[in-house]
Amino acid sequence: MSLKSTPDGDDDGGVTLTTHFKNKPAYISSFTISQSEMLESVLRVMGTELKDWTLTRVLVKEYYKAGVDEFQKGGKTGFGKALYSGAFFSYSCSTFGATKGLGNDLLGLPEENLDEFTNIAIQMAEKGAD
């Protein structure tokens, strides 16, 4: 981070490490979205409609358990399933934006484009990246 450590004087209202972050965490996030918002992004990026897809609804706790079970048996995709589904639990660290607030604006971080990153993920999947 390139923030000043301390204010330049009493009238310095800028963001500094000691004033805003000393002994406190800095919560930042690119996205805080639902599964529905993810699906909407995929539909936009791929130029498809919901009718073009077959959706299977699974309770997040069941998907998480299946992922853990798969990973424990040596299936490396199980870890991804557990990690992904765990993000949707109400006590997950991925909900800190709603529970703790984010420092994105304070730190001047730009708002990122979900569709841009959805496109990157789709390209990786099509190339077989693991």
Secondary structure per residue as TSV (DSSP state, phi and psi in degrees):
chain	resnum	aa	ss	phi	psi
A	1	M	-	360.0	146.5
A	2	S	-	-110.8	30.5
A	3	L	-	-79.3	151.5
A	4	K	B	-66.9	149.0
A	5	S	S	-71.5	-44.6
A	6	T	S	-133.8	159.3
A	7	P	-	-63.8	152.1
A	8	D	S	-75.6	-12.4
A	9	G	S	176.8	-179.1
A	10	D	T	-63.0	-29.6
A	11	D	T	-96.5	9.9
A	12	D	-	-81.7	106.0
A	13	G	-	-94.3	10.6
A	14	G	S	-73.1	166.2
A	15	V	-	-75.2	127.8
A	16	T	B	-132.1	159.2
A	17	L	H	-63.4	-45.7
A	18	T	H	-71.7	-36.8
A	19	T	H	-72.6	-39.9
A	20	H	H	-107.4	-23.0
A	21	F	T	-130.1	-1.0
A	22	K	T	-62.1	122.6
A	23	N	T	58.4	26.3
A	24	K	S	-135.6	146.5
A	25	P	-	-74.9	154.3
A	26	A	-	-109.1	111.7
A	27	Y	-	-92.0	123.2
A	28	I	-	-133.4	156.0
A	29	S	-	-156.7	140.6
A	30	S	S	-77.8	-43.9
A	31	F	-	-146.1	142.1
A	32	T	-	-128.1	100.0
A	33	I	-	-136.4	164.4
A	34	S	-	-95.1	171.0
A	35	Q	H	-64.0	-35.2
A	36	S	H	-62.8	-41.3
A	37	E	H	-66.5	-35.5
A	38	M	H	-62.8	-46.1
A	39	L	H	-62.0	-44.0
A	40	E	H	-58.3	-39.8
A	41	S	H	-65.7	-43.7
A	42	V	H	-60.0	-43.5
A	43	L	H	-61.4	-43.7
A	44	R	H	-63.5	-48.8
A	45	V	H	-65.3	-40.1
A	46	M	H	-85.8	-9.1
A	47	G	T	67.3	33.2
A	48	T	-	-114.0	174.1
A	49	E	-	-121.6	163.3
A	50	L	G	-57.1	-34.4
A	51	K	G	-66.8	-16.8
A	52	D	G	-81.1	-6.3
A	53	W	S	-116.5	154.5
A	54	T	-	-110.0	114.7
A	55	L	-	-100.9	140.0
A	56	T	-	-117.2	123.3
A	57	R	-	-93.9	127.6
A	58	V	-	-134.2	135.8
A	59	L	-	-62.1	139.2
A	60	V	H	-59.4	-36.5
A	61	K	H	-66.4	-35.5
A	62	E	H	-69.5	-41.6
A	63	Y	H	-64.2	-40.7
A	64	Y	H	-61.3	-49.1
A	65	K	H	-61.6	-41.8
A	66	A	H	-62.7	-39.0
A	67	G	H	-64.8	-44.5
A	68	V	H	-63.0	-45.3
A	69	D	H	-60.0	-44.9
A	70	E	H	-62.2	-44.0
A	71	F	H	-64.4	-40.7
A	72	Q	H	-65.0	-22.8
A	73	K	T	-92.1	5.6
A	74	G	T	100.3	-0.7
A	75	G	-	-81.4	111.4
A	76	K	H	-67.6	-23.7
A	77	T	H	-71.8	-18.6
A	78	G	H	-60.6	-36.3
A	79	F	H	-61.9	-44.6
A	80	G	H	-62.4	-40.6
A	81	K	H	-62.6	-44.5
A	82	A	H	-66.7	-42.7
A	83	L	H	-63.7	-47.1
A	84	Y	H	-61.2	-52.0
A	85	S	H	-68.5	-33.4
A	86	G	H	-62.0	-25.2
A	87	A	T	-66.6	-17.2
A	88	F	T	-98.4	2.7
A	89	F	S	-72.9	145.9
A	90	S	T	-63.8	-25.2
A	91	Y	T	-95.7	10.2
A	92	S	S	-69.5	153.4
A	93	C	G	-68.0	-14.6
A	94	S	G	-76.8	-5.6
A	95	T	G	-99.9	9.6
A	96	F	H	-64.3	-22.8
A	97	G	H	-60.2	-41.4
A	98	A	H	-78.6	-31.9
A	99	T	H	-92.7	-30.3
A	100	K	H	-113.2	-22.3
A	101	G	-	87.9	154.4
A	102	L	-	-111.0	150.7
A	103	G	-	-99.2	12.7
A	104	N	T	-54.5	-50.6
A	105	D	T	-65.1	-44.1
A	106	L	T	-58.6	-37.1
A	107	L	T	-88.8	-1.7
A	108	G	T	70.5	28.9
A	109	L	-	-78.4	138.1
A	110	P	-	-73.3	154.8
A	111	E	-	-78.1	129.1
A	112	E	-	-91.5	157.8
A	113	N	-	-98.0	114.4
A	114	L	H	-58.7	-43.9
A	115	D	H	-62.7	-33.7
A	116	E	H	-60.9	-44.5
A	117	F	H	-78.0	-28.2
A	118	T	H	-63.3	-42.7
A	119	N	H	-61.0	-42.5
A	120	I	H	-61.3	-44.2
A	121	A	H	-63.8	-40.0
A	122	I	H	-64.6	-44.4
A	123	Q	H	-60.3	-41.8
A	124	M	H	-62.7	-42.7
A	125	A	H	-64.5	-39.9
A	126	E	H	-68.0	-28.8
A	127	K	H	-83.7	-8.3
A	128	G	T	81.9	23.6
A	129	A	-	-66.4	136.1
A	130	D	-	-121.6	360.0
